[in-house]
């Protein structure tokens, strides 16, 4: 962390990765509806 401290604070934008990685299309192909897939804290965010 000491090596990064001169560059702090910084921000990383990764929303494009999550929006365009095929998760929604895959879940839809498995029969999940858009309602069931959801958004924040939806099925894509669950580990179990």
C-alpha positions in Angstrom: 0.0 0.0 0.0 2.9 2.3 0.6 3.8 2.3 -3.1 0.3 3.5 -4.0 -0.1 6.1 -1.3 1.3 9.0 -3.4 -1.4 8.3 -6.0 -4.3 8.1 -3.6 -7.2 8.9 -3.8 -8.1 7.2 -7.1 -11.2 5.7 -8.7 -11.7 2.7 -10.9 -14.7 2.6 -13.2 -15.7 -1.1 -13.9 -19.4 -0.8 -14.6 -18.9 -1.5 -18.3 -17.4 -4.8 -17.4 -20.5 -5.9 -15.5 -23.0 -4.5 -18.0 -21.4 -6.0 -21.1 -20.1 -9.4 -20.0 -23.0 -11.6 -21.0 -24.4 -12.4 -17.6 -27.9 -11.1 -18.3 -28.1 -12.9 -21.7 -26.9 -16.1 -20.1 -29.4 -16.0 -17.3 -32.2 -15.2 -19.7 -31.2 -18.2 -21.8 -31.5 -20.3 -18.7 -35.1 -19.2 -18.3 -34.8 -16.3 -15.8 -37.0 -13.3 -16.4 -35.7 -9.7 -16.2 -37.6 -9.3 -12.9 -36.0 -12.4 -11.5 -32.5 -11.3 -12.7 -33.0 -7.9 -11.1 -30.5 -5.1 -10.6 -28.5 -4.2 -7.5 -28.4 -7.1 -5.1 -30.2 -9.3 -7.7 -29.4 -12.8 -8.8 -26.1 -11.8 -10.4 -24.8 -10.6 -7.0 -25.7 -13.7 -5.0 -23.1 -16.4 -4.3 -25.5 -19.1 -3.1 
